[in-house]
Amino acid sequence: TEREHIWGARDGGTVTNAAAAVDKVVAAESGIVLILVGANDVCRPTVGDVTPPETFAATYTQMLTDLREGLPDARIVTLSIPDLLQLWDIGRSDARIAQLW
């Protein structure tokens, strides 16, 4: 049978946006959930726009709890925030990449 893919990501999305997609993922009875959030929480126009670490941790923890409770048999795979300094170091000399940042 064909499986439905639920795409909770959005351009510029933060941990709060990811947490808001939990009900949709649970309703789809997903068997595997892949999570990669955080880069947009720290890559903000100003320091004041950065998601505070306590807020990020609380929202992320609640999101995982809600997923585990809603999908007790699902595999939940969490991926870390990319090493942004390394990405910058690799791409800073490429004008196309620098323009994207």
Secondary structure, DSSP 4 states (H G I P E B T S, - for coil): -PPP------TT--HHHHHHTHHHHHHTT-SEEEEE--HHHHS-SSGGGSPPHHHHHHHHHHHHHHHHHH-TTSEEEEEPPP-HHHHHHHHTT-HHHHHH-
